[in-house]
Structures are given as C-alpha cells and as structure tokens.
Amino acid sequence: MEKFINRHSLKFKILGIIFMALFLITCSLGFLAFQFSKARIITMLGDSIRGIAAAIAGFVPFDDVILILDKADEIKLAGKQDSVRSQNLTLHGPKRLGQADEPAPASSQRDPKERYVRYASILQMIKKVNNIDSSINICVVSGGRLLNIVTSEDAIFTGASYALRPEAKAAVLSGMAKATGIYADKDGMWISAYAPGEVLPSDDGVVMVEINYRIDTYVEMLRGELSAIVVICIIGFLIAAFISYRLVTALAVAIERLDAAIGNLEKENYDSPIDIASDDEVGHLARTFELLRKSIKSKIEELRLSLKNERMAHMESVVALTNAIEGRDPYTKEHVNRVQHYALLIAKAMHLSHEEITLLKYSCFLHDVGKIYIDNSLLNKARVTDEEFKEIKKHAERGARIIEGIKFLSDVKDVVLHHQEWYNGKGYPNGLKGDEIPLLARIVSVADAFDAMTTDRPYKPKISFKEAMDEIERKSGTQFDPEVCAAFLKYRDTIEDMVNKRFNGESAAEG
C-alpha cells in the first residue's frame, strides 16, 4: 500500500461527478421547460392567427383586390380629403366578402373607395373580436414582393411594397397558411401569419392575408416564467446537492474507516474490530474483512501457542544438552547461568531487541556445549600441555557442529563457534577481528571471561572483583569489543553485588 493516500480525493471526485451531473440535468430541465413554454406560446398564438388569416383569405375575391389595387391612387387621395373610416356603411350579410345578398346601387357597386372601406371595416371588426392589437393586411404576392391592398389600420398603405418573409413564400408554395416564430424589430416582438387566397388571373399574383400579432406582453410573461424556472432549478440543485453531499460523506466516512481497518491489518494489528454498520457493498466488504481479521487473529494465536510450545521444547533440548555437560563437569551449569546474567546486563545497556536477547540466552547456555567431547580428566587437570590445550580449544568448533542441524539454533551456532575470538584477531578458531565477530559472540566473550576470572578453576584460582573489572577494562580493544566493555562496566555496582553474594555463599558453604 502507498505510504500516502489522499483520503478525501474519492469523496471530492464522487461529489464532483454528482454536482456536475446535477448541474447539467438542472440546466437541461430548465432549458427544456423554457423551450416548452416558448413553444406553447408560439403554437397557441401561431395556430390562432393562422386560422384567422386562413378564414379571411377564403372570403376575399380577387376581382375586388384587383379593383382596389388599380385605384390605389384614388383611394389614397380620398383618404387625404376626408376620413374614409368615418363613413357610415350598412353592411349586409355577404355570401362572400364584397358580395351582398341584395344588389347594391349601381353607382357604388364597383366603387373602389367603398370596397376599401368595407374590407378595412371587416378587418377592424376581426381585430376587435379576436383581441388583436396590431395590423391585419390583405396583400398581393407578386414578383417576390408583398403589395399592401387593405389594412386594418387608420393609415392607407394601398400599393405599398415590402419584402416577402420566408413563411409567406412557404404559404404560397404549399397553398396553406403558415405562421412565423417569434421575431423582433424596432417596434417590439412579433408573430406573423400568412394565408394564401385566390390566384390573380394575371402576373401569377396570389392574394395573401397577413396578420402581425404583437406579443410583447407574452414575451414578458415568458421572461417571468424563465426567472421562476431559474429560481426553481437553483433551489432544486441546492437541495439535490445537499442530499448528495450527505450521502457521499457517509459513504466516504465508511470507506475511510474500512481503509483504516485494512491499515491495521497491514500493520499486523488484529485486535481492532471492523465495525461498519452499512447494508451496501462497503458494509459487505467490511464484514468480509472482519471475518478475515478474526480468522487471522485465531491463526496467529494458534501460531503463538505453537511457537511457545516449540520454544519450550527447544529450551528443554538446550537444558538437556547442558545437563549432559553438567554430568561430566558440575562447574558448567552454574557457569552458564552466571554468564547469562552478565550477558543480559550488557544486552540491556546496548538496547538489544527481544529476538536478539532470546538468541543470547540460548547462546549462553550452549557456548561450551562442545566440551562434551573433551575427556573429563582433561577438563579437571591443573596443568595441560600445548597439545592438550589445542584439544580443549576445539570445543568451539565441536559445539557448532552439535547444533548445526538444528534450524532454530542456526544463529546461535555462530556465537558458539566464535565466542573465543579476540577483537584484535588473535583469538580462535578463525582469527576473526572487530565487526567480523558476531555481536552476540562478543557479548558472550566478555561475560564468559569475567566469570572465569572470578571463579576457582583447577588450573587457575579466582581473582577479586576489582582485579577482574580492571582486566576487562585493560583488555578493551584487544581481547574485547570496547563498546561491549563499556556496556558491561556501566553495571559495575550491580555486577559487584552479584559477585559478592556468590563469594559470600561459597565462603559460607566452605565454613
């Protein structure tokens, strides 16, 4: 596992994805709602005015249109002289626009001014009935232009020409009424409708009814709806974001706790339970890891018990070996115990690990195990020849061979083999020096030598505690490791108490 993990990155990534999705969904819904409202207005108004235009176009005869167009100048002149809008005309229910049920007087039957006024009045009435506040025009499409014939407004624009909108062209080509979308000009916002009527007999012209519907009020209403949609979308986004944050935070916390629990497993800490109350995949994973933790802990306990039993068996093996030596040399048992006490003081001063201290204990018990091969009479001789001393020196190598096949004593073997090496390289069996000698062997060497000096041996009487300490200090850097000597001398008072108790005990036993 990586040493550093950004424990908030997953939470921020999930929240980022959710917030982005919410933002896009909110914007999409808002846009769709706005487009729906806009399309609703366009459809509602467009269909309405398209139907009105189509109804008007169906009742406008081309001959009246031609007459008014031909007499456009006279109608404009009459409009300047008096108000044609103020004439009191009696309209009879026509069979079609421009044709009365009863024949009109001959003098006025084909009067263009009368025809204009009649149609203008009809357009005004249609405007009023349908609540249209902008113009309705009867036009002619000719030469790609739109010529005004009659308008519902007070002004007279007969003969005025202006560009043809695409919807008007589409109406001419399809023969069906068409409506525009919303468009704007300098006077406001509009929707227009175009309905084709009769085809003129000349110039391929077509009668066209145009209704221009001003929708500024509807646009303001649409903008108000847009504002409401934006507010609703923002509130919805904030609510969804808050709920998402709470849910993602709970998920991230569960994942962090699971990560911490897995970290404990990685650190071989199997005592902390993995307790994540969740019914989702994270909870399932946590329960799986909890079962794994319990299983590993159980196996470790079994291994610890097995290791403890194995170590006890090992210790019993070591004791059996030392007992075998003791049967031939009673001095050895007490010697290895004292060497162990001194060595453990050195280990404490040097802050050795638990594993190193365990190996040191085994090494102290077994450092002289090779003496089992030496003749008992030779061990108790006051004087030995050079050949006999060479035989005695072989105990280190022989002891190493004894434990060579025991796997758990593989590290102890080197201590047994080299505990008689000197720091300056003049020891035996291999003449190692300095750090070439295993550390535990250097510790056993000091402890072994000190106990030998303070104990009566067949070939050499003991010396005093002070003399022994002086000898250790004097041989620091030659026979002994200076660092090990310093650690040993650090416990001078403790060691002196141990030696005095032993000397006093021996004196009492002799007395």
N, C-alpha and C positions, 0 to 999 in steps of 0.2 A: 504494500500500500504506500502511496506517496506520503512524504513527510508533511506536506502542506496541502490542505484542501480548503478551498473557499466554501465554507459551509452555508453561505447564503446564495451562491450562484444558482443552484437549482430553483430555489424559491423565486429569484428575480427573473429567471428565464421563463418559468411557467407563468408568472404574473404578466411578464411582457407579452407572451403569446396570447393570454386571455384578454388583456387590455386592448391589444391591437385588434383581436377578433371582435371584441365588443364595440370598439370604435368603428370598425368597418361595417359591422352589422347595423349599428345605430345610424351611421351616416347613410347606409343603403336604405334602411327603412324610412328615414326622414326624407331622402330624395324621392323614393317611390311614393310616399304619402303626398309630397308636394306635387309630383307629376300627376298623381291621381286627381288631386283637387284641380290642377290646371286643366287636365284633360276633361274633367267633368264640366268645367265652365265652358271650355271650347265646344264640347259636344252638345251641351244643353243649349247654349246661345246659337251655335252654328246651325244645329238642326232646326231651331225655331225660326231664325231669319231665312234659312234656305227654303223652308216650307212656305213662308210668307211670300218670298220672291217668286217661287215657282207658281203659287196661286195667282199672283198679279200677272206674271208673264203669260199665263194661259188665257187671259181675257183682254189682251192688248192687240188690236188688229193692226196689221202692217200698213193699211191704207191711211189710218189716222196718224200713224208715225211719220209716214212719208209727207202727208199734208203739213204737219207741224214743222217738220224739218225744212220743207220747201219754203214755208212762210216764216222762217225764224226771224228774219229782219223786221217783218211787220209786227210780229208778236213782241219783240224787244222794244220797238218804237211805241207800241200801245202801252207797254208796261211803264215807259217813261212818262207818257202823257197822263195816265190815270192808273189807279191801282186795280189791276185786273183781279186781285184777290178779294176786292170788296164787292164784286158783283153778286147780286142775289139770284142764284141759279136754283131752279127747281129740278131736282134730279128724279127721274122716274126709274123704276127698277129695270135696268137694261138686261137684254138677253145676253149681251156681251158688252164690254166696255165700249162706249161710243155708239151703241145702237139702242134706241129707246123702244118701248113697247108700242108707243104711238109715234107716228112720224112727226118730226119737229118741223117748224115752219121752214119753207124753202130758203128764206133769207139767211137762216142760221144753221141749216143742216150741215153745211160743209164749211162753216166759219172756223178758221184755224185758231183764232183767239178763243172762241168758245170751247173748242176741243181742248186746248191747252189748259184753260181754267177748269174744265170738267175733270181732266186727269190729275191736275195738281190738287184739286179738292179731294179727289178719291185717295190720293197718296197721303194727304194730311190726315184724313179720317183713319186710314190704316195705321198711321203713326200713333195717333191718339189711342185707338183701340188696343194696340199692342204695346203701348208704353215705350215707344221708340223715340229717343230724343235727338236723333241725328237724321241725316237725309236718306230718302228713298228716291231713286232716279230711274227713269225709263230712258234707255240709251239705244244706240245702234252700234254694233261692232262692224267696222268697215276699214279695210286697209291696215289692219293691225293696230287700229286706234279705237278709242271709245268715244263716241259723239253723244253729248247730252241732248235729250229731247225734252223731257219734262222732269222737274224736280219738285220735291215736297216743300222746298224752302221758299222764302219770300222772293229771293233774287231769281232772275230769269237767266239761265245759262244755256238756253237752246242753241245748239250748234257748237258749243264749247268742246274741244278735243283734248283728251289726255291719254296717257299711256295705259296699255292693257295689262292688267295683272295676270300672272300665270293661271290663277284659278278661273279667271274669265275665259282665257283661251281653252282651258280644260273643259269648261262648261259648253263652249261652242263645239268642240270636237266630239264630246260624248253625248251632247244633246240633253244633259242632265244638270240640275242645279248643283253648284259647288260652293263651299264655304272656305274662307281662309282660316289660318290660325291667328293667334294674337300678334299684332304688329303695332309699331309705334311710328308716329310722325310728330311734327312740331305742335300739333293740336292735342295730342294725347294718345291713348291706347285704343285699338280698334279690332273688331272682327267684321269682315265683309262677306256678303253672299251674292252670287251671280246665278241668274236663272235665264236660260235662252228661251226666246219665244219664236214667233213666226219668222220665216226667212223672207227677206225682201226680194221682189222679183228682179231687181237689178243690182249690179255691183256685188253680188254674193253677200250682201249685208244680212245681219241677223239682229232681230230685236232682243235686247238684253235688259233685264231688270236688275238694278244694283241697289243693295241695302247696306249702308255703312252704319254699324252699331258701335257706338262709343261705350267702352267698358271700363273707364277709369275707376268707377265705384267697385266693380267686380275685382279689378286688379288690387285695389286697396284691401278688399276683403281677403284676397288670395295672399297678400303680404302679411296680413294679420294671422291667417292660418299658418303661414310659414313660420312666423315668430312663435306661435303656440307649439308647432311641431318641433322647432329647435329646442324650446324650453323642455318639452316632454322628453325629447331624446336625451338631453343633458341629464335630466333627473333620472331617467331610466338607466343611462350609462353609469351614473354615480352609484345608484342602488346595486346594479349588477356588479360593478367594480368592488363595492364594499363586501358584498356576499362572496365574490370570488376571492377577495383578499383573505377573508376569514377562513374559507375552505382550504385555500392553498397554504396559509400559515399553519393550519392544523396538520396538513399533510407534510409540510416541511419540518415541523417540530417532531412528528413521528419518525420521519426519515433520519433526522439528526440524532434522535435517541437511539434508533437502530444502528446508526453509524458509530455512535459512542459505545454501544454494547459490543459491536463487532470489534471495535478498537480494543476493548478489554480482553476479548478472546485472543486478539493478536498479541497482546501483552501477557498472555497466559494467566489472566485474572478470570478465573472461572467461578468466583463466589458471588458476583453481582448478577441478580436475576434480570432477565429481559422482559419487562412488563409493559407492553404497549397494547392498550385496550382499543382495538380497531377491528372492524369486520371486513375491511378491504384487503387488497393484496399485500399492503405493508404489514397489516396485522398478521396475515397468514405467514409471511416471511419471518416476522418476529417470533411467532410461535414455533416455527421450524428451527430457528436459531436457538430458542430456549431449550428445545428438546436436544439439540446438538450440544449446547452448553452442559446440560445435565449429564448427557452421555459421556462427554469428555471428562467432566469432573469425576464421574464414577470410575471411569477407566484410570484416571490419574490416581485416585485413591487406591485402586487395586494395585497400580504400579508402585505406588509409595509403600504399600504394605509388603508387596513382593520384594521391593528393593531393601526394605528394612529387614525382612527375613533373610534376604541374601547377604546383607551386611553382617547380620548376626552370625550366619553360617561362616562368612569369611573370617570374622573375628574369632570364632571358635576354632577355625583352621589355624589362624595365627597363634592363638593360645596353645593349641596342640603342638605346634612346632616349637614354641618357647618352652613348653613343658618337657619336650623331648630333650632340649638342650639342658634344662634345669636338672634333669635326671643325671646328667653327666657333669654339670658344673653349676652347683647351687648359687654361685655368685651371680650368674647371668640374669635370673629372674628379677632380683632387686635392682640390678644394674639397669635393665631396660626400663623399669618403672621410673627410676630417677632420671635417666636420660630423657624420657618422655616429658617429665615435669619441667626440666630445664629447657627443652626444645620448645615446649608450648609457651613459655615465657618469652622466648625470642620471637616466636610467631606472632604473639600479641603485640610486641613492640614494633614489629615490622608490618602489622596490619594485613596479615595474610587472609585469603578467602577461606570460607568454610570447607570447600573442596580441598584446598591445599593443606589445611590443618588435619583433615581426615587422613590424607596420604602421609602426612608427617607422623601421625600416630602409628600407622602400620609400619612405617619405615623404622621408627624407634624400636618397635617390638622385634623387627626382623633383621636389624642391621648386622647382628652377629650370628644369624642362623647358620651360616656356613661352618661355624665351629663344631657342628655336629659330626663333621668328618674328621676332626682332629682328635688324636688319641688323648684320652683323659689324663694320662700321666704327663703328657707334654704340656697340657694346659696348666698343671699344678707344679711344674718344675720352677725352682728358684733361679736357675741359670739355664739358658738354652744356647746351643751352638748356632753358628750362622745358617747351617743347613736346616736346623730345626725352626729358626725364625722365618726362613723362607717358606717352610711348610705352614707356619701359623699365618703368614701373610696371604696365603691362598684362600683364607676363609671368605674374603670379599667376593672373589670370583665364583667360588663354590656356592655361596649363598645366593648369588644372582642366578646361577643355573637352577637352583632348587625351585625358585619362584618364577622361572622363565615361562613355564607353560600355563601359569595362572593368569587369565586375561585381566581380571580386575586389579592385579598387582603389577601390571606392566610398567607403570610409572614408578612404583616402589623399587623395582629391580635395579634401576639406575642409581637410586640412593644407596641401596645395599652394595652395589658394585663400587661406588666412588666415595663412600664416606671416609676413606682413609687417604684421599687425595689432599695434597697441600696447595694452598693458594698460590705459592711461588713455583709450583710444578714439580716439587721434589717428593711427592707422595707416591702411593701405589694404588691400583695396579697399572694405570696407564699414563701416569705422569701428567695429568691434566692440570691446567692452572687458570686462575681468575674465573671469569664467567663461563669458561668451558665446563666447569664443575657444576652440576645441578644445584640450585639454591637450597633445596631440602637437604642435599648431601652436605653442603657447607654448614647448615644449622646443626645437623646431627654430629658433624665432626667436632664442633665446639662443645656441645653438651656431653658427648662421649668422652672427650679428652678431660673435661673438668671433673666428671665423676670418677674417671680412672685416677686422676691425681689426688682426689680426696678419699680414696678407698684403699685399704690394705690389699695388696696382691702378693702372691707367692714370690714373685720376682722383684717386687718394689713396694716399700712401705708408703703409706699415705703422707701427704704434706698438709700444712694448715690451710685454712680458708684463704687467708691473706696471701700466702705464697701461691696458691692456685690461681687466685684472681690476678696477681702480678704476672704470673706466667702467661695467662690468657692475653693480658694487655701487651706483654712483651712480644708475643708471637703474632700479634695482629699485623697483617700484611705479609707475613711469611708463611706460617702454617695455616693461619685462619683468615677468613674474609673480614676486613676491617669493619664493614657495615654490620655484619653478624655479631662481631665482638662488641661493637658499640651498643647494639640492642641487648646483648647479654649483660653487659656491665650496667645498663640502665636499671636493672632489677637486682643490684648488688645486695641491698638490705634484705630483700625477700629471700634471695638465694642463701644469704648468710644464716637466716633463721632456719631454713630447711636443713642446712649442713649442721648447724649446732644441735638441732633436735636429733639428727641422726648420730652425731658423735656422742651426745649425752645418752642416747638409747643404747649405743654399743658399749659405753663405759659401764652403764648400769648392768647390762647383761653379763659383762665380764666380771663385775664385782659380785 
